[in-house]
Amino acid sequence: MIAVVYRLPLRPTHFPTMPNPNRGACGFQSNEFEQEYDRPSKSQLKREMTALQKLGAELIAEPKERVKRVPMPEDVRDAILECQLIKDHEGRRRQLQYVGKKMRTLDEDELAAIQRTLDSWKGASKTETAAMHALERKREKLLSNDSALTDLRAEHPEVDVQHLRILIRNARKEQAENKPPKAYREIFQILKQLQSKTTPQEPEPHDESEE
């Protein structure tokens, strides 16, 4: 009898690789994630939302009449004015979030116009602060140096020297006796009125001693 030996084929150690249309040089097509990276990240979106809410909060902090002059859609302005009226903390917080949501409906040009308006106000505030400090220095000079009143009269001949001299004397007494600065504040108001006659375009300075 002849024995027949069957040999099993050797298990191949390599299989041909089928082309994968979804694979590129690094294993995946490069355009698979392009759209994902084109979108803003969650952290970026959060930063943008926070910035818009902050912009809305700056507008809320401004006087009502100023807000009415800001170039913006009526619905956004109404949301800001409504928030100004709310005194309850939680209610104001929710309305502030709503203002931030409304701010996100504005396009870049509208947001830029609002920012320019706020920046112009900040510039005016700096001018007002500088004017206030100048008047305060002039007031201190009147209290510390008698010749300052003569200089003031030369600059403003219309000033009531006699009345101002009495106020200066009373202001010195107020400071010496630690009394309320009534005459001290009145001197500031007189100086402010004199300044407004020479520079009517300048914003009116505010006397910090009134606070």
Sine and cosine of phi, psi and omega as CSV:
sin_phi,cos_phi,sin_psi,cos_psi,sin_omega,cos_omega
0.00,0.00,0.68,-0.74,-0.01,-1.00
-0.98,-0.18,0.83,-0.56,0.00,-1.00
-0.99,0.13,0.75,-0.67,0.02,-1.00
-0.98,-0.22,0.84,-0.54,-0.03,-1.00
-0.97,-0.26,0.84,-0.53,0.05,-1.00
-0.99,-0.13,0.79,-0.62,0.04,-1.00
-0.98,-0.21,0.83,-0.55,0.06,-1.00
-0.95,0.31,0.63,-0.78,0.03,-1.00
-0.90,0.43,0.60,-0.80,0.04,-1.00
-0.89,0.46,0.64,-0.76,0.03,-1.00
-0.93,0.36,0.85,-0.52,-0.05,-1.00
-0.89,0.45,0.62,-0.79,0.02,-1.00
-1.00,-0.02,-0.07,1.00,-0.03,-1.00
-0.57,-0.82,0.75,-0.66,0.07,-1.00
-0.94,-0.34,0.62,-0.78,0.04,-1.00
-0.89,0.45,0.67,-0.75,-0.02,-1.00
-1.00,0.07,0.81,-0.59,0.03,-1.00
-0.99,0.16,0.65,-0.76,0.02,-1.00
-0.89,0.45,0.69,-0.72,0.02,-1.00
-0.93,-0.38,0.94,-0.35,-0.06,-1.00
-0.91,0.42,-0.31,0.95,-0.02,-1.00
-1.00,0.04,-0.04,1.00,-0.04,-1.00
-0.96,-0.27,0.62,-0.78,0.07,-1.00
-0.89,-0.45,-0.39,-0.92,-0.06,-1.00
-0.90,0.43,-0.47,0.88,-0.03,-1.00
-0.94,-0.34,0.31,0.95,0.09,-1.00
0.97,-0.26,-0.39,0.92,0.01,-1.00
-0.66,-0.75,0.49,-0.87,0.07,-1.00
-0.90,0.44,0.65,-0.76,-0.07,-1.00
-0.92,0.39,-0.39,0.92,-0.05,-1.00
-1.00,0.06,0.02,1.00,0.01,-1.00
-0.91,0.41,-0.54,0.84,-0.08,-1.00
-0.93,-0.37,0.02,1.00,-0.04,-1.00
-0.86,0.51,-0.71,0.70,-0.03,-1.00
-0.90,0.44,-0.60,0.80,0.00,-1.00
-0.89,0.45,-0.67,0.74,-0.04,-1.00
-0.98,0.21,-0.32,0.95,0.07,-1.00
-0.95,0.32,-0.44,0.90,-0.01,-1.00
-0.98,0.21,0.55,-0.83,0.07,-1.00
-0.89,0.45,0.57,-0.82,0.03,-1.00
-0.96,0.30,0.26,-0.96,0.01,-1.00
-0.88,0.47,-0.62,0.78,-0.01,-1.00
-0.92,0.39,-0.60,0.80,0.04,-1.00
-0.91,0.41,-0.68,0.73,0.03,-1.00
-0.88,0.48,-0.64,0.77,0.01,-1.00
-0.91,0.42,-0.65,0.76,0.03,-1.00
-0.89,0.45,-0.66,0.76,0.01,-1.00
-0.91,0.42,-0.67,0.75,0.02,-1.00
-0.90,0.44,-0.66,0.75,0.01,-1.00
-0.90,0.44,-0.65,0.76,0.00,-1.00
-0.91,0.42,-0.65,0.76,0.01,-1.00
-0.93,0.36,-0.62,0.78,0.04,-1.00
-0.92,0.40,-0.60,0.80,0.05,-1.00
-0.91,0.41,-0.63,0.77,0.04,-1.00
-0.89,0.46,-0.66,0.75,0.06,-1.00
-0.90,0.44,-0.63,0.77,0.01,-1.00
-0.91,0.42,-0.59,0.81,0.05,-1.00
-0.89,0.45,-0.64,0.77,0.01,-1.00
-0.92,0.38,-0.63,0.78,0.01,-1.00
-0.89,0.46,-0.55,0.83,-0.03,-1.00
-0.97,0.25,-0.23,0.97,-0.01,-1.00
-0.99,0.12,0.39,-0.92,0.05,-1.00
-0.86,0.51,0.48,-0.88,-0.05,-1.00
-0.83,0.56,-0.69,0.72,-0.05,-1.00
-0.91,0.42,-0.53,0.85,0.06,-1.00
-0.94,0.35,-0.69,0.72,-0.03,-1.00
-0.86,0.51,-0.59,0.81,-0.01,-1.00
-0.91,0.42,-0.37,0.93,-0.02,-1.00
-1.00,-0.04,-0.09,1.00,-0.03,-1.00
-0.97,0.23,0.75,-0.67,0.03,-1.00
-0.95,0.32,0.95,-0.30,0.01,-1.00
-0.31,-0.95,0.34,-0.94,0.06,-1.00
-0.87,0.48,0.49,-0.87,-0.07,-1.00
-0.88,0.48,-0.61,0.79,-0.06,-1.00
-0.91,0.40,-0.56,0.83,0.05,-1.00
-0.94,0.34,-0.69,0.72,0.02,-1.00
-0.88,0.47,-0.67,0.74,0.00,-1.00
-0.88,0.48,-0.63,0.78,0.02,-1.00
-0.90,0.43,-0.62,0.78,0.00,-1.00
-0.93,0.36,-0.72,0.69,0.00,-1.00
-0.90,0.43,-0.58,0.81,0.04,-1.00
-0.90,0.43,-0.64,0.77,0.00,-1.00
-0.91,0.42,-0.56,0.83,0.02,-1.00
-0.89,0.46,-0.46,0.89,-0.06,-1.00
-1.00,0.09,-0.29,0.96,-0.08,-1.00
-0.99,0.13,0.83,-0.56,0.00,-1.00
-0.99,-0.16,-0.48,0.88,0.00,-1.00
-0.90,0.43,0.75,-0.67,-0.09,-1.00
-0.87,0.50,-0.76,0.65,-0.05,-1.00
-0.92,0.39,-0.67,0.74,0.02,-1.00
-0.89,0.46,-0.63,0.78,0.02,-1.00
-0.92,0.38,-0.61,0.79,0.02,-1.00
-0.89,0.45,-0.69,0.73,0.02,-1.00
-0.91,0.42,-0.64,0.77,0.01,-1.00
-0.92,0.38,-0.57,0.82,0.06,-1.00
-0.89,0.45,-0.65,0.76,0.07,-1.00
-0.89,0.46,-0.62,0.78,0.02,-1.00
-0.91,0.41,-0.64,0.77,0.06,-1.00
-0.87,0.49,-0.68,0.73,0.05,-1.00
-0.87,0.50,-0.62,0.79,0.04,-1.00
-0.91,0.42,-0.66,0.75,0.03,-1.00
-0.92,0.38,-0.57,0.82,0.02,-1.00
-0.90,0.44,-0.49,0.87,-0.01,-1.00
-0.95,0.31,-0.18,0.98,0.04,-1.00
-1.00,0.09,-0.17,0.99,-0.04,-1.00
-0.99,0.13,0.52,-0.85,0.06,-1.00
-1.00,0.04,0.06,-1.00,-0.11,-0.99
-0.89,0.46,-0.63,0.78,-0.01,-1.00
-0.91,0.41,-0.65,0.76,0.02,-1.00
-0.91,0.41,-0.68,0.74,0.03,-1.00
-0.91,0.42,-0.62,0.78,0.01,-1.00
-0.90,0.43,-0.63,0.78,0.01,-1.00
-0.91,0.42,-0.64,0.77,0.04,-1.00
-0.91,0.43,-0.70,0.72,-0.02,-1.00
-0.90,0.44,-0.64,0.77,0.03,-1.00
-0.89,0.46,-0.63,0.78,0.02,-1.00
-0.90,0.43,-0.71,0.70,0.02,-1.00
-0.89,0.46,-0.65,0.76,0.01,-1.00
-0.90,0.44,-0.61,0.79,0.02,-1.00
-0.92,0.40,-0.58,0.81,0.04,-1.00
-0.92,0.40,-0.63,0.77,0.01,-1.00
-0.89,0.45,-0.62,0.78,0.05,-1.00
-0.90,0.44,-0.64,0.77,0.03,-1.00
-0.91,0.41,-0.60,0.80,0.02,-1.00
-0.90,0.44,-0.63,0.78,0.03,-1.00
-0.90,0.43,-0.64,0.76,0.03,-1.00
-0.90,0.43,-0.66,0.75,0.02,-1.00
-0.90,0.44,-0.67,0.74,0.01,-1.00
-0.89,0.45,-0.67,0.74,0.01,-1.00
-0.90,0.44,-0.65,0.76,0.02,-1.00
-0.91,0.42,-0.64,0.77,0.01,-1.00
-0.89,0.46,-0.71,0.71,-0.01,-1.00
-0.90,0.43,-0.58,0.82,0.03,-1.00
-0.90,0.43,-0.66,0.75,0.03,-1.00
-0.93,0.38,-0.62,0.78,0.03,-1.00
-0.90,0.44,-0.63,0.78,0.04,-1.00
-0.91,0.41,-0.61,0.79,0.03,-1.00
-0.92,0.40,-0.63,0.77,0.04,-1.00
-0.89,0.45,-0.70,0.71,0.00,-1.00
-0.89,0.45,-0.57,0.82,0.02,-1.00
-0.92,0.39,-0.62,0.78,0.05,-1.00
-0.89,0.47,-0.60,0.80,-0.03,-1.00
-0.97,0.23,-0.45,0.89,-0.10,-0.99
-0.98,-0.19,-0.29,0.96,-0.09,-1.00
-0.65,-0.76,0.89,-0.45,-0.03,-1.00
-0.90,0.44,-0.50,0.87,-0.02,-1.00
-0.94,0.35,-0.29,0.96,0.00,-1.00
-0.91,0.42,-0.50,0.86,0.03,-1.00
-0.93,0.36,-0.61,0.79,0.07,-1.00
-0.89,0.45,-0.67,0.74,0.03,-1.00
-0.90,0.44,-0.64,0.77,0.00,-1.00
-0.91,0.42,-0.64,0.77,0.01,-1.00
-0.91,0.42,-0.59,0.80,0.04,-1.00
-0.91,0.41,-0.57,0.82,0.00,-1.00
-0.98,0.19,-0.56,0.83,-0.02,-1.00
-0.74,-0.68,1.00,0.07,-0.04,-1.00
-0.87,0.50,-0.37,0.93,-0.05,-1.00
-0.98,0.20,-0.13,0.99,-0.06,-1.00
-0.92,0.39,0.63,-0.78,0.06,-1.00
-0.99,0.15,1.00,-0.07,-0.11,-0.99
-0.89,0.45,-0.67,0.75,-0.04,-1.00
-0.88,0.47,-0.72,0.70,0.00,-1.00
-0.91,0.43,-0.67,0.75,-0.02,-1.00
-0.92,0.38,-0.56,0.83,0.02,-1.00
-0.90,0.43,-0.64,0.77,0.04,-1.00
-0.90,0.43,-0.67,0.75,0.00,-1.00
-0.90,0.44,-0.64,0.77,0.01,-1.00
-0.89,0.46,-0.70,0.71,0.02,-1.00
-0.89,0.46,-0.68,0.74,0.01,-1.00
-0.92,0.39,-0.61,0.79,0.01,-1.00
-0.91,0.41,-0.63,0.78,0.05,-1.00
-0.90,0.44,-0.62,0.78,0.02,-1.00
-0.92,0.38,-0.64,0.77,0.04,-1.00
-0.86,0.51,-0.70,0.72,-0.02,-1.00
-0.92,0.38,-0.64,0.77,-0.03,-1.00
-0.93,0.38,-0.57,0.82,-0.05,-1.00
-0.98,-0.21,0.13,0.99,0.03,-1.00
0.82,0.57,0.72,0.69,0.01,-1.00
-0.99,-0.12,0.25,-0.97,0.06,-1.00
-0.83,0.55,0.67,-0.74,-0.13,-0.99
-0.99,0.15,0.87,0.50,-0.02,-1.00
-0.92,0.39,-0.81,0.59,0.02,-1.00
-0.91,0.41,-0.59,0.81,0.02,-1.00
-0.84,0.54,-0.69,0.72,0.01,-1.00
-0.95,0.31,-0.59,0.81,-0.01,-1.00
-0.91,0.42,-0.59,0.81,0.06,-1.00
-0.87,0.50,-0.67,0.74,0.01,-1.00
-0.88,0.48,-0.69,0.73,-0.01,-1.00
-0.89,0.45,-0.63,0.77,0.03,-1.00
-0.90,0.43,-0.70,0.71,0.02,-1.00
-0.89,0.45,-0.60,0.80,0.02,-1.00
-0.92,0.40,-0.65,0.76,0.03,-1.00
-0.91,0.42,-0.64,0.77,0.04,-1.00
-0.90,0.43,-0.64,0.77,0.01,-1.00
-0.92,0.40,-0.64,0.77,-0.04,-1.00
-0.90,0.44,-0.41,0.91,0.02,-1.00
-0.96,0.28,-0.47,0.88,-0.02,-1.00
-1.00,-0.08,-0.50,0.87,0.01,-1.00
-0.73,-0.68,0.96,0.28,-0.06,-1.00
-0.93,0.38,-0.29,0.96,-0.03,-1.00
-0.98,0.19,-0.37,0.93,-0.08,-1.00
-0.94,0.33,0.57,-0.82,0.08,-1.00
-0.91,0.42,0.56,-0.83,-0.05,-1.00
-0.94,0.33,0.83,-0.56,0.05,-1.00
-0.95,0.32,0.44,-0.90,-0.03,-1.00
-0.92,-0.40,0.76,-0.66,-0.01,-1.00
-0.98,0.21,0.90,-0.44,-0.04,-1.00
-0.92,0.38,-0.33,0.94,0.00,-1.00
-0.95,0.31,-0.19,0.98,0.03,-1.00
-0.99,0.16,-0.23,0.97,-0.06,-1.00
-1.00,0.08,0.00,0.00,0.00,0.00
